[in-house]
Amino acid sequence: MMTALGLMSGTSMDGIDAALLRTDGETVMELGPATTIEYTAVERNVVRRATEAAMTFRQRPNDIPPEIANAENLVTSAHARVVEKLLDSNYAGDWDVEIIGFHGQTILHRPEEGWTWQIGNGRALAKSLGVTVVDDFRSADMSAGGQGAPLAPLYHQALVRSLEPRDTEPIAVVNIGGIANVTWVSPDGRLLAFDIGPGNGLLDDWMSERCGQPSDWNGETAARGRASDSALEIMKQHEYLSALPPKSLDRHDFTLEAVNGLSAEDGAATLTRFTAHAIAASQAYFPAPVGRWLVCGGGRHNPALMAELAAIIRAPLTAVEDVGWRGDTIEAEAFGLLAVASMRGLPLSFPTTTGVPQPMGGGQVHYFER
C-alpha cells in the first residue's frame, strides 16, 4: 500500500480536484481528505484559449504556441496550489504523501489519429512539491492502438468490488463531466467502458454564450424552457452515438449548431434532454442489463438533468453518495490509484475499456529524490 494523492482537472474546465487515498493500485484501503479549487474566470479563459489553439494542429508541434505554453504553466502552478491547500489542511496531518497522480488538463483528444494532448509539467510539479509524480497516463495506450480513454474504469471496478453487500446484477457507473462516460461492471468484475457523448460540456458552452455564466446552476434555465423535438432529432443522428464501443471523444466533437436558433431556456432544456438521451442510449451496448446506475461528476448536481435521466433510465438511478462514495472527487481518486498501479507495472487499461489489444500499463514517472 502507498499513500497517494490524485489530481484531476476535467474537460468542464471548472477547476481542480485533489484527493488522498491509501491503495496498492488494485484496491482502496482508505480514503483521506479531499479538496477542490475552482479556476477563476481569467484562468478558465486561458485554458479555453489553449484548447482553441490546439484544435488547429494535426499533431503536437515541437514549438508549443504561447497560448498553450502559458496555459501549461498556469495549470501546473494551479495544481501545486491545490496540493498545498490540501496538505496544509487540519485533516491531512497523518497523510505522508509518497506519490502524486497528475492527469493534467486535456486540451485535445484525437483517438482516430492516435494522439492526445494533456498540458501540465509533471517534472516541474515534482520539483515544486518534493514528491514523485506520475503523469502522461494515456500515451502508451494510444501508441498501442487504444483510445486512451476512459481511464477511470479500473477505479470504478475497485469501488464496486468494495460494496457490501455485493450486487447480484451488473452496475453502471456514469460520470457526467464535460464528457459523459460509463463503466459497466459485472458481479464477477468484468468491465466495459466508453465515452457516451456530451455531459455538461455543450450546456456549459451554451450558458456561457447566451447567459454569460459558466453553467446552468441547479438546472434553473433548463427548467424554464421546453426541449425542441426537432433539434433533438438532429442531434440524435450524430454518428458517434451509433458507433460501437470502445470509443472516446474530444470535448468539441459535438456542437451547438442544432440549437442555435432557440431561446436560452429552450436551448438549455434541449441540451439537458440530449445528454440524458445519450446516457440512456448507452444501455444498448451493455453485455447485460444493469441492476442500478450510480452517478458521479458535476452533472449529478443538476436536478433537471437527473430528473430527465430518472424518467428514461430503465433501472434505479442515484448519486454515488448513496453508496458512500465521493461524487466530486472520484476521478482524482482514480488517478491516485493509477499512479500506484503505474509504479507497480500493473495495467491501466484493457481491451474492453479503451480497445487496446491487450492489458496496457502506462504513465511517466518523475522521481523526486529525498
C-alpha positions in Angstrom: 0.0 0.0 0.0 1.1 3.5 -0.8 -0.2 6.9 0.2 -1.2 8.6 -3.0 -2.6 12.0 -3.9 -4.7 12.1 -7.1 -5.3 15.2 -9.2 -7.9 15.8 -11.8 -8.9 18.8 -14.0 -11.7 17.7 -16.4 -13.0 18.9 -19.7 -15.6 21.1 -17.9 -12.6 23.3 -17.1 -14.2 24.4 -13.9 -11.3 23.6 -11.5 -9.1 21.0 -10.0 -9.9 18.2 -7.6 -7.3 16.7 -5.2 -7.8 13.6 -3.1 -5.8 11.4 -0.8 -6.0 7.6 -0.5 -4.1 4.5 0.5 -4.0 2.0 -2.3 -1.9 -0.8 -3.8 -3.1 0.2 -7.3 -5.8 -2.5 -7.3 -7.8 -2.0 -4.1 -8.6 1.0 -1.9 -7.7 0.6 1.7 -8.7 4.0 2.9 -9.8 7.4 1.6 -8.4 10.5 3.0 -9.1 14.2 2.8 -10.1 15.8 -0.5 -10.5 19.4 -1.7 -11.2 21.4 -4.9 -10.2 24.8 -6.2 -12.1 26.5 -8.9 -10.4 28.1 -11.8 -11.0 31.9 -11.9 -12.7 33.3 -14.9 -9.3 34.5 -16.1 -7.7 31.1 -15.6 -10.6 29.4 -17.4 -10.3 31.7 -20.4 -6.5 30.9 -20.6 -7.3 27.2 -20.7 -10.1 27.7 -23.2 -7.8 29.7 -25.5 -5.2 26.8 -25.3 -7.9 24.4 -26.3 -8.9 26.5 -29.2 -5.3 26.9 -30.3 -4.7 23.1 -30.1 -7.6 22.4 -32.5 -5.6 23.9 -35.3 -2.9 21.1 -35.2 -2.9 17.7 -36.7 -0.2 16.6 -34.4 1.5 18.0 -31.3 4.1 20.6 -32.6 7.7 20.7 -31.4 7.4 24.5 -30.8 4.5 25.0 -28.4 2.4 28.1 -29.2 2.5 30.8 -26.5 -1.2 30.4 -25.7 -0.6 26.7 -24.8 2.7 27.3 -23.1 1.1 29.9 -20.9 -1.8 27.6 -20.1 0.6 24.8 -19.2 2.4 27.0 -16.7 -0.9 28.1 -15.2 -2.2 24.5 -15.0 1.0 23.3 -13.3 1.1 26.1 -10.7 -2.7 25.7 -10.0 -2.2 22.0 -9.4 0.7 22.8 -7.0 -1.6 25.2 -5.2 -4.4 22.7 -4.7 -1.9 20.1 -3.3 -0.6 22.7 -0.9 -4.1 23.6 0.2 -5.0 20.0 0.8 -1.8 19.1 2.7 -1.9 22.3 4.8 -5.4 21.4 6.0 -6.0 20.3 9.5 -7.2 16.9 8.3 -4.1 15.8 6.3 -1.6 15.7 9.1 -1.3 11.9 9.2 -1.0 11.5 5.4 2.6 11.4 4.3 2.3 11.5 0.5 4.5 9.1 -1.3 3.3 9.6 -4.9 1.1 12.0 -6.9 -1.1 11.1 -9.9 -1.2 14.1 -12.2 -3.6 13.8 -15.1 -3.1 17.4 -16.3 -5.6 19.3 -18.4 -6.8 17.8 -21.7 -6.8 20.4 -24.5 -7.3 18.0 -27.4 -8.1 14.3 -27.8 -7.9 12.7 -31.3 -8.1 8.9 -30.9 -8.9 8.4 -34.6 -5.4 9.9 -35.3 -3.7 8.1 -32.4 -2.8 11.1 -30.2 -4.0 13.1 -27.3 -2.7 16.2 -25.5 -2.8 16.9 -21.8 -0.9 20.0 -20.6 0.9 20.2 -17.3 4.5 19.7 -16.4 4.9 16.7 -14.2 8.7 17.2 -13.7 8.2 20.8 -12.6 5.4 19.7 -10.2 7.6 17.0 -8.6 10.3 19.6 -8.1 7.9 22.2 -6.7 6.2 19.8 -4.3 9.1 17.5 -3.4 7.1 14.4 -4.2 7.4 11.8 -7.0 4.8 12.5 -9.7 3.3 10.2 -12.4 1.7 11.8 -15.4 1.1 11.1 -19.1 -1.3 8.2 -18.4 -2.8 8.0 -21.9 0.1 7.9 -24.4 1.2 4.3 -24.0 -2.4 3.1 -24.6 -2.8 5.2 -27.7 0.6 4.1 -29.1 -0.6 0.5 -28.8 -3.8 1.2 -30.7 -6.1 2.1 -27.8 -8.5 5.1 -27.5 -6.6 6.4 -24.5 -9.9 6.9 -22.6 -11.7 6.4 -20.4 -9.1 5.6 -17.7 -11.3 5.7 -14.5 -12.9 2.2 -15.0 -10.1 0.5 -13.1 -11.0 2.6 -10.1 -14.7 2.1 -10.6 -14.1 -1.6 -10.6 -12.2 -1.3 -7.3 -15.1 0.7 -5.7 -17.8 -1.7 -6.9 -15.7 -4.6 -5.6 -15.8 -3.0 -2.1 -19.6 -2.7 -2.0 -21.3 -4.6 0.7 -23.5 -6.5 0.2 -22.4 -7.4 -3.3 -24.8 -6.7 -6.1 -26.1 -9.8 -8.0 -26.6 -7.8 -11.2 -24.2 -5.5 -13.1 -23.8 -1.9 -12.1 -23.4 1.1 -14.4 -21.2 3.9 -13.0 -21.7 7.0 -15.1 -19.5 10.1 -14.8 -21.1 13.3 -16.0 -18.3 15.8 -16.5 -17.6 17.8 -19.7 -18.0 14.5 -21.4 -20.2 11.7 -20.0 -18.6 8.2 -19.8 -19.9 5.0 -18.4 -18.3 1.9 -16.8 -20.3 -1.4 -16.8 -19.2 -3.7 -14.0 -20.4 -7.3 -13.7 -20.7 -9.1 -10.4 -17.6 -11.0 -11.2 -15.6 -7.8 -12.1 -15.8 -7.8 -15.9 -15.6 -4.4 -17.4 -16.9 -2.5 -20.4 -16.3 1.3 -20.6 -16.6 4.1 -23.1 -17.3 7.8 -23.6 -21.0 8.2 -24.1 -21.3 11.7 -25.5 -21.7 15.3 -24.2 -22.0 15.6 -20.4 -22.0 19.2 -19.2 -19.8 20.5 -21.9 -22.3 21.6 -24.5 -24.7 23.0 -21.9 -21.8 24.9 -20.3 -20.8 26.4 -23.6 -24.4 27.4 -24.3 -24.8 29.1 -20.9 -21.5 30.9 -21.4 -22.5 32.2 -24.8 -26.2 33.0 -24.1 -26.2 33.9 -20.4 -22.7 34.8 -19.5 -22.4 32.2 -16.8 -20.3 29.1 -16.7 -23.1 26.6 -16.2 -26.8 26.1 -15.7 -26.8 26.4 -11.9 -29.3 23.9 -10.4 -30.8 23.4 -13.8 -32.8 26.6 -13.4 -32.5 27.8 -17.0 -33.5 24.4 -18.5 -36.4 24.1 -16.0 -37.9 27.3 -17.5 -37.5 26.1 -21.1 -39.1 23.5 -23.4 -37.0 21.0 -25.3 -37.2 21.2 -29.0 -38.1 17.8 -30.6 -36.8 18.8 -34.0 -33.4 19.9 -32.6 -33.2 16.7 -30.5 -33.8 14.6 -33.6 -31.0 16.3 -35.4 -28.6 15.8 -32.5 -29.6 12.1 -32.1 -28.4 11.4 -35.6 -24.7 12.1 -34.7 -22.7 9.2 -36.0 -20.8 8.8 -32.7 -23.9 7.7 -30.8 -24.3 4.6 -33.1 -20.6 3.7 -33.1 -19.7 0.6 -31.3 -17.5 0.8 -28.2 -14.7 1.0 -27.3 -14.9 4.7 -28.3 -13.8 8.0 -26.9 -14.5 11.7 -27.5 -12.9 15.1 -27.7 -15.0 17.8 -25.9 -15.6 19.5 -29.2 -16.8 16.6 -31.2 -20.4 17.7 -30.7 -21.5 21.3 -31.5 -24.3 23.7 -30.7 -25.4 24.0 -34.3 -28.8 22.3 -33.8 -29.9 24.6 -31.0 -28.6 27.9 -32.2 -32.0 29.3 -33.2 -33.6 28.6 -29.8 -34.1 30.8 -26.8 -31.6 30.5 -23.9 -34.2 28.5 -21.9 -35.3 26.2 -24.7 -31.7 25.6 -25.8 -30.7 24.6 -22.2 -33.7 22.3 -21.9 -32.9 20.7 -25.3 -29.2 20.1 -24.4 -30.1 18.7 -21.0 -32.5 16.2 -22.5 -30.0 15.3 -25.2 -27.3 14.5 -22.6 -29.9 12.3 -20.8 -30.9 10.6 -24.1 -27.2 9.8 -24.9 -26.6 8.3 -21.4 -29.8 6.2 -21.6 -28.9 5.1 -25.2 -25.6 3.7 -23.9 -27.5 0.8 -22.4 -27.8 -0.8 -25.9 -24.1 -1.7 -25.7 -24.1 -3.3 -22.3 -23.4 -7.1 -22.3 -26.3 -7.5 -19.8 -28.8 -5.1 -18.2 -27.8 -3.4 -15.0 -29.5 -3.5 -11.7 -28.7 0.1 -10.9 -26.9 3.2 -12.1 -24.6 5.2 -9.9 -23.9 8.8 -11.0 -20.8 10.9 -10.2 -19.4 14.1 -11.6 -20.8 17.6 -11.7 -23.8 16.6 -13.7 -25.4 14.9 -10.7 -25.8 18.4 -9.1 -28.2 19.4 -11.9 -31.7 18.5 -10.8 -33.1 19.0 -14.3 -30.6 16.5 -15.8 -31.1 14.0 -13.0 -34.9 14.2 -13.5 -34.6 13.6 -17.2 -32.4 10.6 -16.6 -34.7 9.1 -14.0 -37.6 9.4 -16.4 -35.9 7.3 -19.1 -33.3 5.0 -17.5 -34.8 1.5 -17.0 -33.2 0.9 -13.6 -32.8 2.6 -10.2 -30.5 5.7 -10.5 -28.9 7.5 -7.6 -25.9 9.7 -6.9 -22.9 7.8 -5.7 -23.1 9.3 -2.3 -25.9 6.8 -1.6 -23.3 4.1 -1.5 -20.8 6.1 0.4 -18.6 7.3 -2.5 -17.5 10.9 -3.1 -19.0 12.0 -6.3 -16.9 15.2 -6.8 -13.5 13.6 -6.4 -13.8 10.1 -7.8 -11.7 10.9 -10.9 -9.0 12.5 -8.7 -9.0 9.4 -6.5 -8.8 7.3 -9.7 -5.5 8.9 -10.8 -4.1 8.4 -7.3 -4.8 4.6 -7.7 -3.5 4.7 -11.3 -0.2 6.3 -10.2 0.4 3.5 -7.8 -0.6 0.9 -10.5 1.9 2.6 -12.9 4.7 2.3 -10.3 3.9 -1.4 -9.8 3.8 -2.1 -13.6 0.1 -3.0 -13.5 -2.3 -2.5 -16.4 -4.2 0.8 -16.5 -6.4 0.0 -19.5 -7.9 -3.1 -21.1 -9.4 -4.2 -24.5 -12.9 -3.6 -23.1 -12.1 -0.1 -21.7 -10.0 1.6 -24.4 -9.8 -1.0 -27.1 -6.1 -1.6 -26.6 -5.2 -5.0 -28.0 -4.0 -6.3 -24.6 -3.9 -5.0 -21.0 -1.6 -2.0 -21.0 0.4 -0.2 -18.4 1.4 3.5 -18.8 2.4 6.7 -17.0 5.6 8.7 -17.0 7.3 8.8 -13.6 9.1 11.9 -12.4 11.1 10.9 -9.4 11.9 13.3 -6.6 14.9 12.0 -4.6 14.6 12.9 -1.0 
